[in-house]
Amino acid sequence: MFRPLSITACLLALAACQSPATAPPAPTAGTSAPSSAGTPWEQARARGSVFRGIGTEPGWWVEVGGGAAPRLQAELDYGERRIEVAGASATADGGYVGSTADGVAVSLTTAKEPCSDGMSDTEYPASATLTVGGRTYRGCGRFLKE
């Protein structure tokens, strides 16, 4: 026969095994907190980003803000590394170049061409190649202001 206290203890133990909800990243200067509603693409657009790219193996994402010297930020290697270029320069081929505060060279090349991420079979309207230091990340993306 079960006792109410035993059942409660079991339920508490099960609840403790659940993974905690992941908190959204803290907003950086000039951005607002991410909305809990909408897709990451809609959230990026709401923050003023003009391009968002993603890739797999290892998982990564990049966003580029608007303006003449946009902020470029990325999360790399499944979230183990974050970088930011405070004021990137647009390139003639539709990409961006700049350096992080600690001097790491960053470039993002984009192309308006069909792209598949290889994992979900989702078709994206652009390809993205992000190079940080000597490491290159390839993926897909979307221009958000068109």
mmCIF file of the C-alpha atoms, coordinates in Angstrom:
data_MODEL
# 
_entry.id   MODEL 
# 
loop_
_atom_site.group_PDB 
_atom_site.id 
_atom_site.type_symbol 
_atom_site.label_atom_id 
_atom_site.label_alt_id 
_atom_site.label_comp_id 
_atom_site.label_asym_id 
_atom_site.label_entity_id 
_atom_site.label_seq_id 
_atom_site.pdbx_PDB_ins_code 
_atom_site.Cartn_x 
_atom_site.Cartn_y 
_atom_site.Cartn_z 
_atom_site.occupancy 
_atom_site.B_iso_or_equiv 
_atom_site.pdbx_formal_charge 
_atom_site.auth_seq_id 
_atom_site.auth_comp_id 
_atom_site.auth_asym_id 
_atom_site.auth_atom_id 
_atom_site.pdbx_PDB_model_num 
ATOM 1   C CA . MET A 1 1   ? 0.000  0.000  0.000   1.00 0.00 ? 1   MET A CA 1 
ATOM 2   C CA . PHE A 1 2   ? 1.303  3.459  -0.956  1.00 0.00 ? 2   PHE A CA 1 
ATOM 3   C CA . ARG A 1 3   ? 1.443  6.269  1.478   1.00 0.00 ? 3   ARG A CA 1 
ATOM 4   C CA . PRO A 1 4   ? 0.676  9.831  0.332   1.00 0.00 ? 4   PRO A CA 1 
ATOM 5   C CA . LEU A 1 5   ? 4.105  10.972 1.496   1.00 0.00 ? 5   LEU A CA 1 
ATOM 6   C CA . SER A 1 6   ? 5.825  8.321  -0.654  1.00 0.00 ? 6   SER A CA 1 
ATOM 7   C CA . ILE A 1 7   ? 3.903  9.397  -3.749  1.00 0.00 ? 7   ILE A CA 1 
ATOM 8   C CA . THR A 1 8   ? 4.764  13.048 -3.108  1.00 0.00 ? 8   THR A CA 1 
ATOM 9   C CA . ALA A 1 9   ? 8.440  12.176 -2.673  1.00 0.00 ? 9   ALA A CA 1 
ATOM 10  C CA . CYS A 1 10  ? 8.428  10.255 -5.969  1.00 0.00 ? 10  CYS A CA 1 
ATOM 11  C CA . LEU A 1 11  ? 6.777  13.145 -7.817  1.00 0.00 ? 11  LEU A CA 1 
ATOM 12  C CA . LEU A 1 12  ? 9.329  15.608 -6.431  1.00 0.00 ? 12  LEU A CA 1 
ATOM 13  C CA . ALA A 1 13  ? 12.181 13.325 -7.454  1.00 0.00 ? 13  ALA A CA 1 
ATOM 14  C CA . LEU A 1 14  ? 10.783 13.066 -10.999 1.00 0.00 ? 14  LEU A CA 1 
ATOM 15  C CA . ALA A 1 15  ? 10.358 16.819 -11.216 1.00 0.00 ? 15  ALA A CA 1 
ATOM 16  C CA . ALA A 1 16  ? 13.992 17.317 -10.195 1.00 0.00 ? 16  ALA A CA 1 
ATOM 17  C CA . CYS A 1 17  ? 15.094 15.131 -13.130 1.00 0.00 ? 17  CYS A CA 1 
ATOM 18  C CA . GLN A 1 18  ? 13.503 17.449 -15.686 1.00 0.00 ? 18  GLN A CA 1 
ATOM 19  C CA . SER A 1 19  ? 15.934 19.760 -17.475 1.00 0.00 ? 19  SER A CA 1 
ATOM 20  C CA . PRO A 1 20  ? 15.480 23.398 -16.576 1.00 0.00 ? 20  PRO A CA 1 
ATOM 21  C CA . ALA A 1 21  ? 14.087 25.766 -19.140 1.00 0.00 ? 21  ALA A CA 1 
ATOM 22  C CA . THR A 1 22  ? 16.798 27.551 -21.060 1.00 0.00 ? 22  THR A CA 1 
ATOM 23  C CA . ALA A 1 23  ? 16.783 31.233 -20.322 1.00 0.00 ? 23  ALA A CA 1 
ATOM 24  C CA . PRO A 1 24  ? 16.913 33.515 -23.358 1.00 0.00 ? 24  PRO A CA 1 
ATOM 25  C CA . PRO A 1 25  ? 20.215 35.300 -23.889 1.00 0.00 ? 25  PRO A CA 1 
ATOM 26  C CA . ALA A 1 26  ? 20.556 38.624 -22.141 1.00 0.00 ? 26  ALA A CA 1 
ATOM 27  C CA . PRO A 1 27  ? 20.021 41.534 -24.494 1.00 0.00 ? 27  PRO A CA 1 
ATOM 28  C CA . THR A 1 28  ? 23.124 43.393 -25.630 1.00 0.00 ? 28  THR A CA 1 
ATOM 29  C CA . ALA A 1 29  ? 23.417 47.132 -25.976 1.00 0.00 ? 29  ALA A CA 1 
ATOM 30  C CA . GLY A 1 30  ? 20.913 48.494 -28.454 1.00 0.00 ? 30  GLY A CA 1 
ATOM 31  C CA . THR A 1 31  ? 18.646 45.457 -28.408 1.00 0.00 ? 31  THR A CA 1 
ATOM 32  C CA . SER A 1 32  ? 15.554 44.535 -26.513 1.00 0.00 ? 32  SER A CA 1 
ATOM 33  C CA . ALA A 1 33  ? 14.921 41.242 -24.774 1.00 0.00 ? 33  ALA A CA 1 
ATOM 34  C CA . PRO A 1 34  ? 13.880 38.492 -27.196 1.00 0.00 ? 34  PRO A CA 1 
ATOM 35  C CA . SER A 1 35  ? 10.192 37.845 -27.463 1.00 0.00 ? 35  SER A CA 1 
ATOM 36  C CA . SER A 1 36  ? 8.974  34.466 -26.313 1.00 0.00 ? 36  SER A CA 1 
ATOM 37  C CA . ALA A 1 37  ? 6.520  34.474 -29.225 1.00 0.00 ? 37  ALA A CA 1 
ATOM 38  C CA . GLY A 1 38  ? 7.377  33.820 -32.833 1.00 0.00 ? 38  GLY A CA 1 
ATOM 39  C CA . THR A 1 39  ? 10.129 32.008 -34.647 1.00 0.00 ? 39  THR A CA 1 
ATOM 40  C CA . PRO A 1 40  ? 13.803 32.896 -34.235 1.00 0.00 ? 40  PRO A CA 1 
ATOM 41  C CA . TRP A 1 41  ? 13.520 34.576 -37.655 1.00 0.00 ? 41  TRP A CA 1 
ATOM 42  C CA . GLU A 1 42  ? 10.634 36.793 -36.510 1.00 0.00 ? 42  GLU A CA 1 
ATOM 43  C CA . GLN A 1 43  ? 12.450 37.585 -33.271 1.00 0.00 ? 43  GLN A CA 1 
ATOM 44  C CA . ALA A 1 44  ? 15.596 38.565 -35.207 1.00 0.00 ? 44  ALA A CA 1 
ATOM 45  C CA . ARG A 1 45  ? 13.551 40.835 -37.478 1.00 0.00 ? 45  ARG A CA 1 
ATOM 46  C CA . ALA A 1 46  ? 11.920 42.445 -34.424 1.00 0.00 ? 46  ALA A CA 1 
ATOM 47  C CA . ARG A 1 47  ? 15.413 43.153 -33.005 1.00 0.00 ? 47  ARG A CA 1 
ATOM 48  C CA . GLY A 1 48  ? 16.301 44.980 -36.237 1.00 0.00 ? 48  GLY A CA 1 
ATOM 49  C CA . SER A 1 49  ? 18.437 42.268 -37.829 1.00 0.00 ? 49  SER A CA 1 
ATOM 50  C CA . VAL A 1 50  ? 18.625 42.318 -41.623 1.00 0.00 ? 50  VAL A CA 1 
ATOM 51  C CA . PHE A 1 51  ? 20.104 38.821 -42.014 1.00 0.00 ? 51  PHE A CA 1 
ATOM 52  C CA . ARG A 1 52  ? 20.058 35.623 -39.959 1.00 0.00 ? 52  ARG A CA 1 
ATOM 53  C CA . GLY A 1 53  ? 22.044 32.523 -40.827 1.00 0.00 ? 53  GLY A CA 1 
ATOM 54  C CA . ILE A 1 54  ? 22.199 29.075 -39.244 1.00 0.00 ? 54  ILE A CA 1 
ATOM 55  C CA . GLY A 1 55  ? 24.259 25.953 -39.657 1.00 0.00 ? 55  GLY A CA 1 
ATOM 56  C CA . THR A 1 56  ? 24.736 22.469 -38.320 1.00 0.00 ? 56  THR A CA 1 
ATOM 57  C CA . GLU A 1 57  ? 27.658 20.260 -37.353 1.00 0.00 ? 57  GLU A CA 1 
ATOM 58  C CA . PRO A 1 58  ? 28.536 22.128 -35.228 1.00 0.00 ? 58  PRO A CA 1 
ATOM 59  C CA . GLY A 1 59  ? 25.374 24.101 -34.540 1.00 0.00 ? 59  GLY A CA 1 
ATOM 60  C CA . TRP A 1 60  ? 25.718 27.871 -34.976 1.00 0.00 ? 60  TRP A CA 1 
ATOM 61  C CA . TRP A 1 61  ? 23.793 31.037 -35.827 1.00 0.00 ? 61  TRP A CA 1 
ATOM 62  C CA . VAL A 1 62  ? 24.683 34.569 -36.909 1.00 0.00 ? 62  VAL A CA 1 
ATOM 63  C CA . GLU A 1 63  ? 22.677 37.807 -37.070 1.00 0.00 ? 63  GLU A CA 1 
ATOM 64  C CA . VAL A 1 64  ? 23.533 41.102 -38.723 1.00 0.00 ? 64  VAL A CA 1 
ATOM 65  C CA . GLY A 1 65  ? 21.874 44.363 -37.696 1.00 0.00 ? 65  GLY A CA 1 
ATOM 66  C CA . GLY A 1 66  ? 20.968 47.216 -40.002 1.00 0.00 ? 66  GLY A CA 1 
ATOM 67  C CA . GLY A 1 67  ? 22.761 50.459 -40.754 1.00 0.00 ? 67  GLY A CA 1 
ATOM 68  C CA . ALA A 1 68  ? 26.078 51.560 -42.235 1.00 0.00 ? 68  ALA A CA 1 
ATOM 69  C CA . ALA A 1 69  ? 28.198 49.772 -39.581 1.00 0.00 ? 69  ALA A CA 1 
ATOM 70  C CA . PRO A 1 70  ? 25.937 46.961 -38.343 1.00 0.00 ? 70  PRO A CA 1 
ATOM 71  C CA . ARG A 1 71  ? 26.492 44.808 -35.303 1.00 0.00 ? 71  ARG A CA 1 
ATOM 72  C CA . LEU A 1 72  ? 27.263 41.197 -36.200 1.00 0.00 ? 72  LEU A CA 1 
ATOM 73  C CA . GLN A 1 73  ? 26.811 38.606 -33.485 1.00 0.00 ? 73  GLN A CA 1 
ATOM 74  C CA . ALA A 1 74  ? 27.093 34.853 -33.545 1.00 0.00 ? 74  ALA A CA 1 
ATOM 75  C CA . GLU A 1 75  ? 26.811 31.848 -31.301 1.00 0.00 ? 75  GLU A CA 1 
ATOM 76  C CA . LEU A 1 76  ? 29.151 29.047 -32.356 1.00 0.00 ? 76  LEU A CA 1 
ATOM 77  C CA . ASP A 1 77  ? 29.875 25.423 -31.575 1.00 0.00 ? 77  ASP A CA 1 
ATOM 78  C CA . TYR A 1 78  ? 26.475 24.564 -30.077 1.00 0.00 ? 78  TYR A CA 1 
ATOM 79  C CA . GLY A 1 79  ? 26.510 27.707 -27.928 1.00 0.00 ? 79  GLY A CA 1 
ATOM 80  C CA . GLU A 1 80  ? 29.973 27.203 -26.429 1.00 0.00 ? 80  GLU A CA 1 
ATOM 81  C CA . ARG A 1 81  ? 31.307 30.411 -27.962 1.00 0.00 ? 81  ARG A CA 1 
ATOM 82  C CA . ARG A 1 82  ? 29.755 33.832 -28.582 1.00 0.00 ? 82  ARG A CA 1 
ATOM 83  C CA . ILE A 1 83  ? 31.281 36.580 -30.676 1.00 0.00 ? 83  ILE A CA 1 
ATOM 84  C CA . GLU A 1 84  ? 30.337 40.127 -31.544 1.00 0.00 ? 84  GLU A CA 1 
ATOM 85  C CA . VAL A 1 85  ? 31.611 42.629 -34.079 1.00 0.00 ? 85  VAL A CA 1 
ATOM 86  C CA . ALA A 1 86  ? 30.397 46.036 -32.916 1.00 0.00 ? 86  ALA A CA 1 
ATOM 87  C CA . GLY A 1 87  ? 30.629 47.718 -36.329 1.00 0.00 ? 87  GLY A CA 1 
ATOM 88  C CA . ALA A 1 88  ? 30.986 45.469 -39.381 1.00 0.00 ? 88  ALA A CA 1 
ATOM 89  C CA . SER A 1 89  ? 31.599 46.781 -42.897 1.00 0.00 ? 89  SER A CA 1 
ATOM 90  C CA . ALA A 1 90  ? 29.493 45.658 -45.848 1.00 0.00 ? 90  ALA A CA 1 
ATOM 91  C CA . THR A 1 91  ? 31.403 44.066 -48.717 1.00 0.00 ? 91  THR A CA 1 
ATOM 92  C CA . ALA A 1 92  ? 30.706 44.446 -52.443 1.00 0.00 ? 92  ALA A CA 1 
ATOM 93  C CA . ASP A 1 93  ? 29.457 40.848 -52.657 1.00 0.00 ? 93  ASP A CA 1 
ATOM 94  C CA . GLY A 1 94  ? 26.713 41.282 -50.031 1.00 0.00 ? 94  GLY A CA 1 
ATOM 95  C CA . GLY A 1 95  ? 28.694 40.086 -47.040 1.00 0.00 ? 95  GLY A CA 1 
ATOM 96  C CA . TYR A 1 96  ? 30.262 41.676 -43.980 1.00 0.00 ? 96  TYR A CA 1 
ATOM 97  C CA . VAL A 1 97  ? 33.744 41.889 -42.455 1.00 0.00 ? 97  VAL A CA 1 
ATOM 98  C CA . GLY A 1 98  ? 35.094 43.115 -39.138 1.00 0.00 ? 98  GLY A CA 1 
ATOM 99  C CA . SER A 1 99  ? 36.886 42.149 -35.960 1.00 0.00 ? 99  SER A CA 1 
ATOM 100 C CA . THR A 1 100 ? 35.829 41.291 -32.447 1.00 0.00 ? 100 THR A CA 1 
ATOM 101 C CA . ALA A 1 101 ? 36.963 43.488 -29.534 1.00 0.00 ? 101 ALA A CA 1 
ATOM 102 C CA . ASP A 1 102 ? 39.889 41.111 -28.957 1.00 0.00 ? 102 ASP A CA 1 
ATOM 103 C CA . GLY A 1 103 ? 41.025 41.295 -32.603 1.00 0.00 ? 103 GLY A CA 1 
ATOM 104 C CA . VAL A 1 104 ? 39.596 38.082 -34.093 1.00 0.00 ? 104 VAL A CA 1 
ATOM 105 C CA . ALA A 1 105 ? 38.852 38.544 -37.814 1.00 0.00 ? 105 ALA A CA 1 
ATOM 106 C CA . VAL A 1 106 ? 35.245 37.760 -38.796 1.00 0.00 ? 106 VAL A CA 1 
ATOM 107 C CA . SER A 1 107 ? 33.679 37.589 -42.252 1.00 0.00 ? 107 SER A CA 1 
ATOM 108 C CA . LEU A 1 108 ? 30.229 36.604 -43.421 1.00 0.00 ? 108 LEU A CA 1 
ATOM 109 C CA . THR A 1 109 ? 29.550 35.856 -47.073 1.00 0.00 ? 109 THR A CA 1 
ATOM 110 C CA . THR A 1 110 ? 25.940 35.563 -48.205 1.00 0.00 ? 110 THR A CA 1 
ATOM 111 C CA . ALA A 1 111 ? 24.461 34.572 -51.544 1.00 0.00 ? 111 ALA A CA 1 
ATOM 112 C CA . LYS A 1 112 ? 20.871 34.654 -52.756 1.00 0.00 ? 112 LYS A CA 1 
ATOM 113 C CA . GLU A 1 113 ? 20.633 31.016 -53.802 1.00 0.00 ? 113 GLU A CA 1 
ATOM 114 C CA . PRO A 1 114 ? 18.538 28.052 -52.649 1.00 0.00 ? 114 PRO A CA 1 
ATOM 115 C CA . CYS A 1 115 ? 20.123 26.331 -49.667 1.00 0.00 ? 115 CYS A CA 1 
ATOM 116 C CA . SER A 1 116 ? 19.215 23.284 -47.570 1.00 0.00 ? 116 SER A CA 1 
ATOM 117 C CA . ASP A 1 117 ? 20.558 22.839 -44.055 1.00 0.00 ? 117 ASP A CA 1 
ATOM 118 C CA . GLY A 1 118 ? 20.995 19.099 -44.613 1.00 0.00 ? 118 GLY A CA 1 
ATOM 119 C CA . MET A 1 119 ? 19.275 18.122 -41.366 1.00 0.00 ? 119 MET A CA 1 
ATOM 120 C CA . SER A 1 120 ? 15.669 19.262 -41.656 1.00 0.00 ? 120 SER A CA 1 
ATOM 121 C CA . ASP A 1 121 ? 15.388 19.484 -45.449 1.00 0.00 ? 121 ASP A CA 1 
ATOM 122 C CA . THR A 1 122 ? 14.143 23.035 -44.974 1.00 0.00 ? 122 THR A CA 1 
ATOM 123 C CA . GLU A 1 123 ? 14.826 25.149 -48.047 1.00 0.00 ? 123 GLU A CA 1 
ATOM 124 C CA . TYR A 1 124 ? 16.252 28.635 -47.373 1.00 0.00 ? 124 TYR A CA 1 
ATOM 125 C CA . PRO A 1 125 ? 16.599 31.494 -49.884 1.00 0.00 ? 125 PRO A CA 1 
ATOM 126 C CA . ALA A 1 126 ? 20.272 32.185 -49.099 1.00 0.00 ? 126 ALA A CA 1 
ATOM 127 C CA . SER A 1 127 ? 23.548 30.495 -48.280 1.00 0.00 ? 127 SER A CA 1 
ATOM 128 C CA . ALA A 1 128 ? 25.880 31.760 -45.560 1.00 0.00 ? 128 ALA A CA 1 
ATOM 129 C CA . THR A 1 129 ? 29.577 31.212 -44.922 1.00 0.00 ? 129 THR A CA 1 
ATOM 130 C CA . LEU A 1 130 ? 30.886 32.562 -41.625 1.00 0.00 ? 130 LEU A CA 1 
ATOM 131 C CA . THR A 1 131 ? 34.621 32.642 -40.945 1.00 0.00 ? 131 THR A CA 1 
ATOM 132 C CA . VAL A 1 132 ? 35.823 33.382 -37.415 1.00 0.00 ? 132 VAL A CA 1 
ATOM 133 C CA . GLY A 1 133 ? 39.586 33.428 -37.027 1.00 0.00 ? 133 GLY A CA 1 
ATOM 134 C CA . GLY A 1 134 ? 40.692 30.441 -39.069 1.00 0.00 ? 134 GLY A CA 1 
ATOM 135 C CA . ARG A 1 135 ? 37.464 28.443 -38.695 1.00 0.00 ? 135 ARG A CA 1 
ATOM 136 C CA . THR A 1 136 ? 34.747 28.374 -41.367 1.00 0.00 ? 136 THR A CA 1 
ATOM 137 C CA . TYR A 1 137 ? 31.065 27.601 -40.734 1.00 0.00 ? 137 TYR A CA 1 
ATOM 138 C CA . ARG A 1 138 ? 28.755 26.890 -43.683 1.00 0.00 ? 138 ARG A CA 1 
ATOM 139 C CA . GLY A 1 139 ? 24.981 27.123 -43.578 1.00 0.00 ? 139 GLY A CA 1 
ATOM 140 C CA . CYS A 1 140 ? 21.849 28.805 -44.833 1.00 0.00 ? 140 CYS A CA 1 
ATOM 141 C CA . GLY A 1 141 ? 19.928 31.945 -44.049 1.00 0.00 ? 141 GLY A CA 1 
ATOM 142 C CA . ARG A 1 142 ? 17.332 34.544 -44.823 1.00 0.00 ? 142 ARG A CA 1 
ATOM 143 C CA . PHE A 1 143 ? 17.413 38.244 -45.566 1.00 0.00 ? 143 PHE A CA 1 
ATOM 144 C CA . LEU A 1 144 ? 14.882 39.700 -43.136 1.00 0.00 ? 144 LEU A CA 1 
ATOM 145 C CA . LYS A 1 145 ? 14.138 43.129 -44.590 1.00 0.00 ? 145 LYS A CA 1 
ATOM 146 C CA . GLU A 1 146 ? 12.950 42.134 -48.064 1.00 0.00 ? 146 GLU A CA 1 
# 
